[in-house]
Amino acid sequence: MKHSNDKSIKFDSLVLEHHVRLRAFVRSLGVDADWVDDLSQEAFMTAYEEWETFDSKRDFGKWVRGIAANIVRNEIRKQSRRRRILNSDLTHLLLNHHGQLAERSLPMTVVAIRACLAKLNSENRNIIQGRYVDGFSILELADRFGKSAANMRQILLRIRRQIRSCVESHITMEDYHG
């Protein structure tokens, strides 16, 4: 397959422009530091192969971060064979919210999430721990905390909203003070 020289030059300049932010994004998804460069490079290679599908009116950085997010999702599926993801449940949570938070400073987002989790009362922290770290199902959590499954879903929804609001507030304050 023959690639035009113009394509290579344009693509090289986009890689130079976006590589730092892509690496930060990949790391912020919970990827082990030793694998960040490999997964970032894989995202750029995929973007180069898919270059013909890229709409130049779109944001290249956002497009390549979407590719990287899909690569990280695939790594979670392959996790049983090798260990690149530090905590797959946390990474799933971050992937689900990357569209809303990724446009901000990613390391700041991770710091904000940690700070907001620390602000939860102990029961809510235990519920989040049970669901996203220990991997308990809704039914298992409901049984463990003496609630109905429907009530547990509502509690989790409320906690996630509380965390999201706290993170957004934390980031806004950092933007203001930064």
C-alpha positions, 0 to 999 in steps of 0.5 A, a space after each residue: 500500500 503506497 502512502 503519499 508523502 503529503 499524508 506522512 508530513 501532515 500526520 507527523 505534525 499531528 503526532 507531534 502536536 498531540 502526543 503529550 496529551 494522548 499519553 496523559 489521557 492513556 495514563 489517566 485511564 489507569 494504564 500501567 506507566 510501563 505500557 502508556 507509550 505502547 498503547 499511545 503508539 498503537 493508537 497513532 498507528 491505528 489512526 494512520 491506518 484509518 487516516 482515509 476515514 478521518 474528517 479533517 473538519 473534526 478535532 484530530 486529538 479527540 479522534 485519536 483519544 477515542 481510538 486510544 479509549 477503544 484500545 484500552 477497552 480491548 486491553 481490559 478484555 485481554 487482561 487475563 493474559 497480561 497485566 497492563 491495566 492497574 484496575 479494570 473497574 476504575 478504568 471502565 468508570 474513567 472510560 465511561 466519563 472520558 468524553 465529559 472530562 477528557 477535555 480538561 486537564 487529565 491528571 487534574 481529573 484523576 486527582 479530583 476523582 480521588 479527592 471526591 471519593 475521599 469525601 464520601 461517607 463510609 457507607 457510600 465509599 464501601 458501596 463504591 468499593 464493593 461495586 467498582 473495586 471488589 466487583 460485586 453485582 447489584 444484587 450482591 451489594 443490595 444483599 450486603 447492605 440490606 437494600 432492594 436491588 432497585 434501591 441499590 441502583 438508585 443509591 449508586 446513581 446518586 453516588 455517581 452524580 455526587 462524585 461527578 458534581 464534586 469532580 466538576 466543581 474541583 476542576 472548575 476551582 483548579 481552573 480558576 486558581 490555576 
